[in-house]
Amino acid sequence: VQLVESGGGLVQPGGSLRLSCVGSGFIFSHYHMSWYRQAPGKEREWVASIMSVGNVRKHADSVQGRFTISRDNAKNTVYLQMISLKLEDTAVYYCKAHLQTREFWGQGTQVIVSS
């Protein structure tokens, strides 16, 4: 099982990034997918989730209206589109695949928002 995130980088406040997470070694379409982030010195926090069916999505209040989670099961990929980035969005972003008691994590991708 593997989850590989990409798309992080350095961006100015107000800028945009799209993160990707590709899964392998499991039936991607069966799993709910989520994004989390961990800022320096802080605990990991949930950002957004998308269910395996019905395209049901939820976003944390802190990113609502700025971030959008989506998935492409044909590509075994979950995305996080981020716009209007703020300094406080700086963090390592992780994707997670979860189904009942099973969960898998990626290694993370760094997002730095700085002027």
C-alpha positions in Angstrom: 0.0 0.0 0.0 1.3 3.4 -0.9 0.0 7.0 -1.0 2.2 9.6 -2.6 1.5 13.3 -2.3 2.8 15.9 -4.6 2.2 19.5 -5.6 3.5 21.3 -2.6 5.8 24.3 -2.8 6.4 27.9 -2.0 3.6 30.3 -2.8 2.8 33.9 -2.0 -0.2 34.9 0.1 -3.3 34.9 -2.1 -1.8 32.3 -4.5 -3.0 28.9 -5.4 -1.8 25.3 -5.4 -3.2 21.9 -6.3 -2.1 19.0 -4.3 -2.4 15.4 -5.6 -2.2 12.1 -3.8 -1.9 8.9 -5.8 -2.8 5.6 -4.2 -1.7 2.1 -5.0 -1.9 -1.4 -3.5 -5.5 -1.1 -2.5 -8.9 -0.6 -4.1 -8.8 3.1 -4.1 -12.5 3.6 -5.1 -13.6 1.7 -2.0 -11.9 4.1 0.4 -12.8 7.4 1.8 -10.0 10.0 1.3 -9.0 12.8 3.5 -6.4 15.6 3.7 -4.8 16.6 6.9 -2.1 19.2 7.7 0.5 19.8 10.4 2.0 23.2 10.9 5.3 23.6 12.8 4.8 23.1 16.5 1.2 22.2 16.1 -0.9 19.0 16.1 -2.0 17.4 12.9 -5.5 18.7 11.9 -8.2 17.5 9.6 -8.7 19.7 6.4 -11.2 17.9 4.2 -12.7 14.5 3.3 -14.5 13.0 0.4 -16.5 9.8 0.7 -16.0 6.7 -1.5 -19.5 7.1 -3.0 -21.9 9.9 -3.6 -19.2 12.5 -4.0 -20.0 13.7 -0.5 -17.4 16.2 0.7 -16.7 18.1 3.9 -14.2 20.8 4.6 -12.9 22.3 7.8 -14.3 25.8 8.6 -10.8 27.2 8.4 -10.5 26.3 4.7 -14.2 26.4 3.6 -14.6 28.4 0.4 -10.9 28.3 -0.3 -10.0 24.6 -0.5 -11.8 22.0 -2.5 -11.3 18.2 -2.3 -12.0 16.0 -5.2 -11.1 12.6 -6.5 -10.6 10.7 -9.7 -11.0 7.0 -9.1 -9.9 6.1 -12.6 -6.6 7.7 -11.7 -6.5 6.5 -8.1 -6.0 10.1 -7.2 -7.4 12.6 -4.7 -6.8 16.3 -5.1 -6.9 19.4 -2.9 -7.3 22.6 -4.8 -6.2 25.5 -2.7 -6.9 29.2 -3.5 -6.5 32.4 -1.6 -3.7 30.9 0.4 -2.9 32.5 3.7 0.3 32.5 5.8 -1.4 30.2 8.3 -1.9 27.5 5.6 1.8 26.8 5.9 2.1 23.1 6.8 2.9 19.6 5.7 -0.1 18.2 4.0 -0.9 14.5 4.3 -3.5 12.4 2.5 -5.2 9.5 4.2 -7.2 6.6 2.9 -9.6 5.1 5.4 -12.3 2.4 5.5 -13.8 1.1 8.7 -10.7 0.3 10.9 -8.2 0.4 8.1 -6.2 3.6 7.3 -3.2 4.4 5.3 -1.1 7.7 5.3 1.1 9.3 2.8 4.5 10.8 3.6 3.3 14.4 3.2 4.1 17.4 0.9 5.3 20.7 2.2 3.3 23.9 1.5 4.9 27.2 2.4 3.0 30.4 2.1 5.3 33.4 2.4 5.9 36.8 0.9 
